[in-house]
Structure formats: structure tokens, C-alpha cells
């Protein structure tokens, strides 16, 4: 297994290379507009995550406060179906990141696994699902601490 300093150096090299690719791609107008559209999309996803988390926290709080805990199942099922179906529908419109491109770098298995884990954790469906789950958890705990 590689030492932490080697893994850190490998990750730093991948990040620097990705940053150089981004900066070099900004030479054309098309890529600059693409960056602007991605920034606007990121703001929309951030708003959906925070706003949806807040809305689900309020709904979970109200359901828990009224004592009708069986209604929480509807929220959990809706979240489950979103988390399963959104990546399928979004893959038709998204440019998927090809992680096989990382194979050209001399990464150890642990570093490669960490990079793949980060790519998965930063996926839109994962970020939204986690923020909405956190909102539900906060709503339930704030309504009744005994349920935590």
C-alpha cells in the first residue's frame, strides 16, 4: 500500500491536471458559455438541495409533531424513488464523466478508489438525496428528540 504522501501527491497531480484542462478549455467562447451554464446549474442544484431539505424538514416536523409517524413513510418512499429514478433520467441529458480516463495516471488502487468515491459523492442525485435526508432527520429530531 502506498504511503499517505504518495497518495496526496497523486491526488494533487490529478487535481492540477484537471484544473489546467479547465483553464485551457476557457480559450473558446463556447467553453466559457458552458462554464457559465454549469455555474447557473450548480446554483439551481444548491437551491433545490437547501430548499428541498428545508421543505422536507418542515413536513417531517409537522408529521412528527402531530404524532402520525406512519405518514413519514410517504416522504421516505418519495425520496427513495427520486434517488433511484433521477440518475436514470438525468443520464440521458448529462455528459457522464468517464472514470476510465483516470487509468492513464499512475494511481495506486487506494487513491483510485478515493477519487471514484468522491466522484460518486459529488453526483447531483447523491447531493440532493443526502441534503433532503438530512432535512428529514433534522425535522424529526427537532419535533421529538426521543426519536433520534
WOBELCOR-V766633 format. One line per field, one symbol per residue. burial: + if it has 9 or more other C-alpha atoms within 8 Angstrom, else -. A space follows every 50 residues. Layout:
burial: ???
//
This chain:
burial: ------+--++--+----------++----++------------+-++++ -++++++++++++++--+---+--+---+--++--++---+--------- ------++--++--++--------+++++-+++++++++++-++----
//
